[in-house]
Amino acid sequence: MSTLSPERLAQKRAAHRRLQRQRLTAAATLVVLVIVLIVVLASGGGGHHTTTPATITPAPLPTAPTTRTTRLRLATSGRLADAVAEPATVGLSDGEVLVLGGIDKAGKPTADVVAVSGTRATALAPLAAAVSGAAAAPSGTGALLFGGTPASDAIVSVSATGKAHTIAHLPTAVSGAGAAELEGMDYVVGGETAAGKALDTIVAVTSTGKATVVAHLPVGIANAAVAAAYGQLIIAGGDTSAGASRDVYEYTPHTGTVRVLHRFAHAITHATAAALGEHIYIFGGRADPPGAAIRDIYAVAVTTGHVTHAGDLPRALSDAGAVAVGSDIVVIGGRTDTGAASDRVYTYTR
């Protein structure tokens, strides 16, 4: 076996070191390229990259603005010429409020129609028949009046001057229903039949009186407080076959769904409601137990379901009417804690 000369051995060792340096350089270059590629892919750069398919979601309903306070304060207090409980009330486009029928101070149904504007109340032509426990909602420049005691299926058109005539009929004769207007459609909620059965229906009624059942509540409810805002119909409390209700329901016409939005600490029935901004305000009613009239005013946020105590009525009151007029809510008539009909007109503002 031959032995390498010292020169030849040195050359071989130098060549081996060059080869090792070349391999290290190549490895380092490869690492750098891998790192650059990872960075490009992570940042979404480069000419070709994988994307996650977009998720398509329905357009949301209008979002309610944030209000600084939900509390109401009593701005003015006036009187009607005659006391009335269980009136049907509706706000007109000119800012007046129509007060339709109800129970008078003698405890009898009345056919009176009164226009309230500020502290002024003007008697208009009476209805064709006395009625109490009816519901009303705006329609054009006037109103539609629904049902009433004794249980009726009549849909009555009432003009701003009080002229009234029956234009159509509800699917079922009813009294003690609630009603509200939402996006050009009137909705009649619940109520009870002449036999005392509480209805679970939500009926949509056009301006011509065409009535269609569009949804059902989980239970039949009469004497609930009903109002609408921001694409939602709110139904609070009321009487069921199991007694007064603690539930606040939300009906969304866009989806046709009904859900429980809130539960009160105690049951409430015979309250009244009106919308102001992003809140539905619920006035008075009867607490169960013990069934006595209450003074509380509650505010329900239509977008969150959050409920706050928003003030107190001057005295306990149930079976009143409530209507939003501009930035105010007018509360009309009702039944006091002694059971007597009230002649008071309260105007609340924020």
C-alpha positions as CSV (number, residue, x, y, z in Angstrom):
1,M,0.0,0.0,0.0
2,S,1.5,3.3,-1.1
3,T,1.8,6.3,1.2
4,L,0.7,9.9,0.1
5,S,3.3,12.5,0.1
6,P,2.9,15.4,2.5
7,E,2.0,17.8,-0.4
8,R,-0.6,15.4,-1.7
9,L,-2.1,14.9,1.8
10,A,-2.4,18.7,2.3
11,Q,-4.2,19.1,-1.0
12,K,-6.7,16.4,-0.2
13,R,-7.5,17.9,3.2
14,A,-8.0,21.4,1.6
15,A,-10.4,19.9,-1.0
16,H,-12.3,18.2,1.8
17,R,-12.7,21.5,3.7
18,R,-13.9,23.3,0.5
19,L,-16.6,20.6,0.0
20,Q,-17.8,20.9,3.6
21,R,-18.1,24.7,3.2
22,Q,-20.1,24.3,0.0
23,R,-22.5,21.9,1.6
24,L,-23.0,24.2,4.6
25,T,-23.6,27.2,2.3
26,A,-26.2,25.2,0.3
27,A,-27.9,24.0,3.5
28,A,-28.1,27.6,4.8
29,T,-29.5,28.8,1.5
30,L,-32.1,26.2,1.6
31,V,-33.1,27.1,5.2
32,V,-33.4,30.8,4.2
33,L,-35.6,29.9,1.2
34,V,-37.9,27.8,3.4
35,I,-38.2,30.6,5.9
36,V,-39.1,33.1,3.2
37,L,-41.6,30.8,1.7
38,I,-43.3,30.3,5.1
39,V,-43.5,34.1,5.7
40,V,-45.0,34.7,2.2
41,L,-47.6,32.0,2.7
42,A,-48.5,33.2,6.2
43,S,-48.9,36.8,5.0
44,G,-51.1,35.8,2.1
45,G,-48.5,37.1,-0.4
46,G,-47.2,35.4,-3.5
47,G,-48.9,34.7,-6.8
48,H,-50.6,31.4,-5.7
49,H,-52.0,30.8,-2.2
50,T,-54.9,28.9,-0.6
51,T,-57.9,31.0,0.7
52,T,-60.7,30.0,3.1
53,P,-64.1,30.1,1.5
54,A,-66.2,33.2,2.6
55,T,-69.1,32.6,4.9
56,I,-72.3,34.2,3.6
57,T,-74.5,35.6,6.4
58,P,-77.9,37.4,6.1
59,A,-78.0,41.1,6.3
60,P,-78.7,42.2,9.9
61,L,-81.7,44.1,10.9
62,P,-81.2,47.9,11.6
63,T,-79.2,48.4,14.8
64,A,-80.8,50.6,17.4
65,P,-78.7,53.7,18.4
66,T,-77.5,54.0,22.0
67,T,-79.6,56.3,24.2
68,R,-78.0,58.0,27.2
69,T,-80.8,57.3,29.5
70,T,-83.9,55.1,29.6
71,R,-85.6,56.9,32.4
72,L,-88.8,58.8,31.7
73,R,-90.0,62.0,33.5
74,L,-93.5,63.3,33.7
75,A,-93.7,66.4,31.6
76,T,-97.4,67.4,31.8
77,S,-100.6,66.1,33.3
78,G,-104.1,66.8,32.0
79,R,-107.7,65.5,32.1
80,L,-110.2,64.0,29.8
81,A,-113.8,65.3,30.0
82,D,-114.9,61.8,31.1
83,A,-112.9,59.0,32.8
84,V,-112.3,55.9,30.8
85,A,-110.6,52.5,31.3
86,E,-109.6,49.9,28.7
87,P,-109.6,52.5,25.8
88,A,-108.2,51.6,22.4
89,T,-105.7,54.3,21.6
90,V,-103.7,55.1,18.5
91,G,-101.4,57.9,17.3
92,L,-102.2,59.7,14.1
93,S,-99.8,61.2,11.6
94,D,-100.6,64.7,12.6
95,G,-99.6,64.1,16.3
96,E,-103.2,63.7,17.6
97,V,-104.2,60.6,19.6
98,L,-107.6,58.9,19.0
99,V,-109.2,57.4,22.1
100,L,-111.8,54.8,21.0
101,G,-114.4,53.3,23.3
102,G,-113.6,51.8,26.7
103,I,-115.3,51.5,30.1
104,D,-116.8,54.7,31.5
105,K,-116.9,55.8,35.2
106,A,-120.2,54.0,35.6
107,G,-118.5,50.8,34.6
108,K,-120.3,50.5,31.2
109,P,-118.8,50.2,27.7
110,T,-118.8,53.5,25.7
111,A,-119.0,54.4,22.0
112,D,-117.1,57.7,22.6
113,V,-114.3,58.8,20.2
114,V,-112.0,61.5,21.5
115,A,-109.1,63.3,19.8
116,V,-106.4,64.3,22.3
117,S,-103.7,66.9,21.3
118,G,-101.5,68.1,24.1
119,T,-103.8,69.1,26.9
120,R,-106.8,69.5,24.6
121,A,-109.4,66.8,24.2
122,T,-112.1,67.0,21.5
123,A,-115.1,64.7,21.2
124,L,-115.7,63.3,17.7
125,A,-118.6,61.3,16.2
126,P,-119.2,58.2,18.3
127,L,-118.8,54.6,17.1
128,A,-121.8,52.7,15.9
129,A,-121.8,50.7,19.1
130,A,-120.3,50.8,22.5
131,V,-117.1,48.7,22.8
132,S,-114.4,48.0,25.4
133,G,-111.4,45.7,25.3
134,A,-110.7,46.5,21.6
135,A,-107.2,47.1,20.1
136,A,-106.2,49.7,17.6
137,A,-103.3,50.5,15.3
138,P,-102.5,53.2,12.8
139,S,-103.6,52.8,9.2
140,G,-103.0,55.6,6.7
141,T,-104.2,58.9,8.2
142,G,-106.6,57.1,10.6
143,A,-106.8,53.8,12.5
144,L,-108.0,50.3,12.4
145,L,-110.0,49.0,15.4
146,F,-110.0,45.3,16.2
147,G,-112.5,43.2,18.1
148,G,-113.7,44.2,21.5
149,T,-116.2,43.2,24.2
150,P,-118.5,41.4,23.6
151,A,-116.0,39.4,21.5
152,S,-116.2,40.7,18.0
153,D,-114.4,39.8,14.7
154,A,-114.9,43.3,13.3
155,I,-112.1,45.3,11.7
156,V,-113.3,48.9,11.8
157,S,-111.7,51.7,9.8
158,V,-111.7,55.0,11.8
159,S,-110.8,58.3,10.1
160,A,-109.0,61.1,11.8
161,T,-112.4,62.9,12.1
162,G,-113.9,59.8,13.8
163,K,-115.9,58.5,10.9
164,A,-116.0,54.7,11.3
165,H,-117.2,51.7,9.2
166,T,-116.5,48.0,9.3
167,I,-114.2,46.9,6.4
168,A,-113.4,43.3,7.1
169,H,-113.2,40.6,9.8
170,L,-110.6,38.8,11.9
171,P,-110.2,35.0,11.7
172,T,-111.8,34.8,15.2
173,A,-114.0,37.0,17.3
174,V,-111.8,38.4,20.1
175,S,-111.5,40.9,22.9
176,G,-108.5,41.8,25.0
177,A,-106.1,41.6,22.1
178,G,-103.0,43.8,21.6
179,A,-102.1,45.6,18.4
180,A,-99.3,47.6,16.9
181,E,-98.1,48.8,13.5
182,L,-94.8,47.6,12.1
183,E,-93.3,48.6,8.7
184,G,-96.7,49.4,7.2
185,M,-98.5,46.3,8.5
186,D,-100.8,46.1,11.6
187,Y,-100.5,43.1,13.9
188,V,-103.2,41.8,16.3
189,V,-101.8,39.7,19.1
190,G,-103.7,37.1,21.2
191,G,-106.9,38.1,23.0
192,E,-109.7,35.8,24.2
193,T,-112.8,34.4,22.7
194,A,-116.3,34.8,24.0
195,A,-115.9,31.5,25.8
196,G,-112.8,32.9,27.6
197,K,-110.2,30.9,25.7
198,A,-106.9,32.8,25.3
199,L,-105.6,32.9,21.7
200,D,-102.0,32.2,20.7
201,T,-102.2,33.9,17.2
202,I,-100.4,36.8,15.7
203,V,-102.5,38.1,12.8
204,A,-101.1,40.4,10.2
205,V,-103.7,42.9,8.8
206,T,-103.3,45.1,5.7
207,S,-104.7,48.6,5.3
208,T,-107.6,47.0,3.4
209,G,-108.4,44.7,6.2
210,K,-107.0,41.4,4.8
211,A,-106.2,39.4,7.9
212,T,-103.7,36.4,7.9
213,V,-102.4,34.4,10.8
214,V,-98.6,34.6,10.5
215,A,-97.3,33.1,13.7
216,H,-98.2,31.5,17.0
217,L,-97.1,32.3,20.6
218,P,-96.1,29.4,22.8
219,V,-99.3,29.9,24.8
220,G,-102.5,31.7,24.4
221,I,-102.4,35.3,25.9
222,A,-104.9,38.0,26.5
223,N,-104.5,41.5,27.9
224,A,-100.8,41.7,27.0
225,A,-98.9,45.0,26.4
226,V,-97.9,45.2,22.7
227,A,-95.7,47.6,20.9
228,A,-93.2,47.6,18.0
229,A,-89.8,49.1,17.1
230,Y,-86.8,48.3,15.0
231,G,-88.3,45.4,13.1
232,Q,-89.5,43.7,16.3
233,L,-93.0,43.2,17.8
234,I,-92.8,43.0,21.6
235,I,-95.5,41.2,23.7
236,A,-95.2,41.7,27.4
237,G,-97.1,39.9,30.2
238,G,-100.8,39.1,29.9
239,D,-103.3,36.5,31.0
240,T,-102.8,32.8,30.2
241,S,-104.7,29.6,31.1
242,A,-102.1,29.2,33.9
243,G,-102.5,32.7,35.2
244,A,-100.7,36.0,34.6
245,S,-97.4,35.8,32.6
246,R,-93.9,36.9,33.4
247,D,-92.7,36.5,29.8
248,V,-91.7,39.1,27.3
249,Y,-91.9,37.7,23.7
250,E,-90.3,39.0,20.6
251,Y,-91.8,38.4,17.1
252,T,-89.7,39.1,14.1
253,P,-91.7,39.3,10.9
254,H,-88.6,39.0,8.7
255,T,-88.0,35.5,10.0
256,G,-91.4,34.6,11.3
257,T,-89.9,33.6,14.6
258,V,-91.1,34.0,18.2
259,R,-88.8,33.8,21.2
260,V,-88.7,34.7,24.9
261,L,-86.8,38.0,25.1
262,H,-87.0,38.5,28.9
263,R,-88.8,37.2,32.1
264,F,-90.0,39.7,34.7
265,A,-89.4,38.9,38.4
266,H,-93.2,38.8,38.8
267,A,-96.1,38.3,36.5
268,I,-97.7,41.4,34.9
269,T,-101.0,41.7,33.1
270,H,-103.3,44.6,31.8
271,A,-100.3,46.8,31.3
272,T,-99.9,49.1,28.3
273,A,-96.9,49.8,26.1
274,A,-95.5,52.3,23.5
275,A,-92.2,52.6,21.7
276,L,-89.8,55.5,22.1
277,G,-86.5,55.2,20.2
278,E,-84.9,51.8,20.8
279,H,-87.0,51.0,23.8
280,I,-90.5,49.7,24.4
281,Y,-91.9,51.3,27.6
282,I,-94.4,49.3,29.7
283,F,-96.7,51.3,31.9
284,G,-98.4,50.0,35.1
285,G,-100.6,46.9,34.9
286,R,-101.5,44.4,37.6
287,A,-98.9,42.4,39.4
288,D,-99.7,38.8,40.1
289,P,-99.7,38.1,43.0
290,P,-101.6,39.9,44.5
291,G,-103.4,41.3,41.4
292,A,-103.3,44.9,42.4
293,A,-102.5,47.8,40.1
294,I,-98.9,49.0,40.1
295,R,-97.0,52.2,39.3
296,D,-93.9,50.8,37.6
297,I,-92.6,51.9,34.2
298,Y,-90.2,49.4,32.6
299,A,-88.0,49.9,29.5
300,V,-87.2,47.0,27.2
301,A,-84.3,47.4,24.8
302,V,-85.5,45.8,21.6
303,T,-82.0,44.8,20.4
304,T,-80.8,43.2,23.6
305,G,-83.8,42.3,25.7
306,H,-82.3,44.2,28.6
307,V,-85.0,45.5,31.0
308,T,-84.6,48.5,33.3
309,H,-86.9,50.3,35.7
310,A,-87.6,53.6,33.9
311,G,-89.8,55.5,36.4
312,D,-93.1,55.5,38.2
313,L,-96.7,56.6,37.3
314,P,-98.1,59.2,39.7
315,R,-100.4,56.5,41.0
316,A,-101.0,52.8,40.4
317,L,-102.8,52.2,37.1
318,S,-103.8,49.4,34.9
319,D,-105.9,49.1,31.6
320,A,-104.6,52.4,30.3
321,G,-103.8,53.4,26.7
322,A,-100.3,54.5,25.7
323,V,-99.2,56.2,22.4
324,A,-95.8,57.6,21.3
325,V,-96.2,61.2,20.0
326,G,-92.9,62.5,18.6
327,S,-90.3,62.2,21.4
328,D,-93.0,61.8,24.1
329,I,-95.4,59.0,25.3
330,V,-98.9,59.9,26.2
331,V,-100.7,57.7,28.8
332,I,-104.5,58.0,28.8
333,G,-107.1,56.8,31.2
334,G,-106.9,53.4,32.8
335,R,-108.1,51.9,36.0
336,T,-106.7,53.0,39.4
337,D,-105.8,50.9,42.4
338,T,-109.4,51.4,43.7
339,G,-110.8,50.0,40.4
340,A,-112.2,53.3,39.3
341,A,-111.8,54.6,35.7
342,S,-109.2,57.4,35.4
343,D,-109.6,60.7,33.5
344,R,-105.9,61.5,33.6
345,V,-103.7,62.2,30.6
346,Y,-100.0,61.9,31.4
347,T,-97.2,63.0,29.0
348,Y,-93.8,61.5,29.6
349,T,-90.5,62.4,28.0
350,R,-86.8,61.5,28.3
